[in-house]
Amino acid sequence: MSDGLPVWLNRQLAERAHAEGRTELGIIQEALTRYLVDIEQGGLP
C-alpha cells in the first residue's frame, strides 16, 4: 500500500479496522485526525 502513510501505521490501521469491523476509510480518517492534532500539539517531529 503506497498512500504516503508509514508501513507500521497501515498495519496498525488494518488490524484495528478488521478487529472492530469498521471501514478502512473511517479508521484512516480517525488516524489522520489524531496525527494532525499531534503535529499541532508538537507531539511529533
Backbone as ProteinMPNN parsed JSONL, in Angstrom:
{"seq_chain_A": "MSDGLPVWLNRQLAERAHAEGRTELGIIQEALTRYLVDIEQGGLP", "coords_chain_A": {"N_chain_A": [[0.855, -1.194, 0.0], [0.759, 2.062, -1.002], [0.259, 4.853, 0.028], [1.322, 7.014, 1.213], [1.353, 6.821, 3.931], [3.098, 5.651, 6.859], [4.454, 2.305, 6.964], [4.069, 0.83, 9.333], [1.926, 2.164, 10.423], [-0.106, 1.732, 8.571], [-0.379, -1.037, 8.89], [-1.205, -1.199, 11.538], [-3.618, 0.186, 11.404], [-5.058, -1.467, 9.668], [-5.258, -3.839, 11.147], [-6.727, -2.96, 13.362], [-9.074, -2.022, 12.171], [-10.042, -4.385, 11.108], [-10.449, -5.877, 13.42], [-12.414, -4.426, 14.718], [-14.35, -4.336, 12.853], [-14.782, -2.132, 11.288], [-14.968, 0.356, 8.659], [-12.243, 0.771, 6.411], [-11.693, 3.306, 5.476], [-12.918, 4.998, 7.357], [-11.403, 4.443, 9.662], [-8.919, 5.288, 8.871], [-9.351, 7.996, 8.462], [-9.836, 8.73, 11.088], [-7.352, 8.203, 12.237], [-5.685, 9.94, 10.797], [-6.717, 12.362, 11.652], [-6.001, 12.319, 14.365], [-3.251, 12.277, 14.007], [-2.742, 14.774, 12.804], [-3.574, 16.431, 14.878], [-1.683, 15.747, 16.805], [0.607, 16.784, 15.593], [0.015, 19.517, 15.632], [0.094, 19.93, 18.343], [2.699, 19.554, 18.818], [3.633, 17.023, 19.273], [4.818, 15.263, 17.554], [7.711, 14.975, 15.434]], "CA_chain_A": [[0.0, 0.0, 0.0], [1.62, 3.231, -1.129], [-0.612, 6.029, 0.109], [2.012, 8.06, 1.948], [1.385, 6.54, 5.365], [4.134, 4.687, 7.251], [4.025, 0.906, 6.897], [3.571, 0.385, 10.641], [0.618, 2.771, 10.643], [-1.043, 0.995, 7.73], [-0.606, -2.348, 9.503], [-1.981, -0.957, 12.758], [-4.974, 0.557, 10.993], [-5.711, -2.634, 9.081], [-5.581, -4.768, 12.23], [-7.782, -2.377, 14.193], [-10.299, -1.985, 11.378], [-10.527, -5.754, 10.996], [-10.898, -6.313, 14.739], [-13.629, -3.706, 15.094], [-15.322, -4.439, 11.775], [-15.053, -0.793, 10.771], [-14.468, 0.582, 7.311], [-10.858, 1.234, 6.406], [-11.699, 4.757, 5.281], [-13.236, 5.637, 8.625], [-10.295, 4.288, 10.606], [-7.818, 6.119, 8.377], [-9.715, 9.384, 8.757], [-9.638, 8.923, 12.527], [-5.914, 8.218, 12.496], [-5.128, 11.175, 10.242], [-7.136, 13.447, 12.534], [-5.139, 12.262, 15.547], [-1.906, 12.615, 13.557], [-2.685, 16.223, 12.624], [-3.674, 17.034, 16.207], [-0.381, 15.549, 17.441], [1.538, 17.737, 14.991], [-0.337, 20.843, 16.142], [0.484, 19.99, 19.75], [4.143, 19.37, 18.893], [3.924, 15.68, 19.769], [5.61, 14.534, 16.569], [8.715, 15.809, 14.76]], "C_chain_A": [[0.89, 1.243, 0.0], [0.768, 4.494, -1.135], [0.018, 7.137, 0.945], [2.069, 7.834, 3.451], [2.505, 5.554, 5.674], [3.58, 3.269, 7.258], [3.426, 0.457, 8.225], [2.178, 0.943, 10.917], [-0.437, 2.045, 9.822], [-1.399, -0.346, 8.362], [-1.493, -2.203, 10.731], [-3.433, -0.645, 12.416], [-5.731, -0.65, 10.48], [-6.139, -3.606, 10.173], [-6.749, -4.242, 13.06], [-9.112, -2.38, 13.451], [-10.9, -3.38, 11.283], [-11.129, -6.207, 12.326], [-12.242, -5.672, 15.102], [-14.695, -3.77, 14.017], [-15.693, -3.086, 11.192], [-14.488, -0.651, 9.365], [-13.056, 1.144, 7.387], [-10.794, 2.751, 6.27], [-11.95, 5.483, 6.597], [-12.076, 5.589, 9.6], [-9.107, 5.142, 10.184], [-8.104, 7.59, 8.668], [-9.486, 9.689, 10.234], [-8.156, 9.065, 12.848], [-5.276, 9.51, 11.982], [-5.499, 12.367, 11.113], [-6.25, 13.489, 13.773], [-3.729, 12.709, 15.192], [-1.749, 14.127, 13.427], [-2.762, 16.94, 13.965], [-2.337, 16.909, 16.934], [0.642, 16.547, 16.905], [1.28, 19.138, 15.546], [0.12, 21.015, 17.59], [1.984, 19.782, 19.927], [4.533, 17.995, 19.386], [4.769, 14.854, 18.819], [6.581, 15.489, 15.891], [8.186, 16.347, 13.439]], "O_chain_A": [[1.688, 1.436, 0.918], [0.581, 5.124, -2.176], [-0.66, 8.085, 1.342], [2.752, 8.567, 4.166], [2.829, 4.708, 4.84], [2.397, 3.051, 7.521], [2.397, -0.218, 8.247], [1.352, 0.291, 11.556], [-1.533, 1.772, 10.312], [-2.562, -0.749, 8.374], [-2.419, -2.989, 10.937], [-4.357, -1.147, 13.056], [-6.901, -0.845, 10.809], [-7.249, -4.138, 10.136], [-7.653, -4.997, 13.417], [-10.152, -2.701, 14.026], [-12.117, -3.545, 11.366], [-12.185, -6.839, 12.356], [-13.096, -6.309, 15.719], [-15.82, -3.314, 14.227], [-16.791, -2.912, 10.663], [-13.64, -1.436, 8.938], [-12.717, 1.893, 8.303], [-9.943, 3.401, 6.878], [-11.277, 6.464, 6.912], [-11.792, 6.57, 10.287], [-8.374, 5.658, 11.028], [-7.212, 8.336, 9.071], [-9.004, 10.764, 10.589], [-7.755, 9.929, 13.627], [-4.43, 10.101, 12.652], [-4.694, 13.28, 11.295], [-5.799, 14.558, 14.186], [-3.082, 13.424, 15.958], [-0.756, 14.697, 13.879], [-2.087, 17.95, 14.166], [-1.902, 17.848, 17.601], [1.445, 17.091, 17.662], [2.218, 19.858, 15.889], [0.488, 22.113, 18.007], [2.491, 19.826, 21.048], [5.649, 17.808, 19.871], [5.37, 13.858, 19.223], [6.304, 16.683, 15.785], [8.896, 17.068, 12.737]]}, "name": "protein", "num_of_chains": 1, "seq": "MSDGLPVWLNRQLAERAHAEGRTELGIIQEALTRYLVDIEQGGLP"}
